[in-house]
């Protein structure tokens, strides 16, 4: 699977001071970590909405298959 490299967008976010300090002390890349977490949240939300939008079809399909 090919992944397109899209340009990053500079943004400001507010984080807990204590968590930010500890993450920096541990050498955690804040931008990369936030990006990865946000990607996962977006993927999960898209999946949840797809399932919600298609719930009637899925239920009908399952009932017709006996599952």
C-alpha positions in Angstrom: 0.0 0.0 0.0 1.4 3.4 -1.0 1.1 6.3 1.5 1.2 9.8 0.2 3.4 12.2 2.1 1.2 15.2 2.8 2.7 18.4 4.1 2.4 19.1 7.8 0.3 22.0 9.1 1.6 24.1 12.0 -1.0 24.3 14.8 -1.3 25.2 18.4 -2.7 22.8 21.0 -3.0 23.0 24.7 -1.6 20.1 26.7 -1.2 19.4 30.4 2.0 21.0 31.6 3.0 18.0 33.7 2.4 15.5 30.9 4.3 17.6 28.4 7.2 18.0 30.8 7.4 14.3 31.4 7.0 13.4 27.7 9.9 15.8 26.8 12.1 14.3 29.6 11.4 10.8 28.2 12.4 12.0 24.7 8.9 11.5 23.2 8.3 13.3 20.0 5.2 15.3 20.8 4.2 16.2 17.3 4.6 12.6 16.0 2.7 11.2 19.0 -0.2 13.6 18.7 -0.4 12.9 14.9 -0.4 9.1 15.4 -3.1 9.3 18.2 -5.2 11.7 16.1 -5.0 9.4 13.1 -6.2 6.5 15.2 -9.1 8.6 16.6 -10.1 9.7 13.1 -10.0 6.1 11.8 -12.1 4.8 14.8 -14.6 7.6 14.4 -15.0 7.0 10.6 -15.5 3.3 11.3 -18.1 4.0 14.0 -20.0 6.4 11.8 -19.9 4.0 8.9 -21.3 1.3 11.1 -24.0 3.6 12.4 -25.0 4.8 8.9 -25.2 1.3 7.6 -26.7 -0.4 10.7 -30.0 -1.2 9.0 -28.3 -2.8 6.0 -25.9 -4.8 8.2 -28.8 -6.1 10.3 -30.9 -7.1 7.3 -27.9 -8.8 5.7 -27.1 -10.7 8.9 -30.8 -11.8 9.3 -30.9 -13.0 5.7 -27.7 -15.1 6.2 -28.9 -16.5 9.5 -26.1 -14.8 11.4 
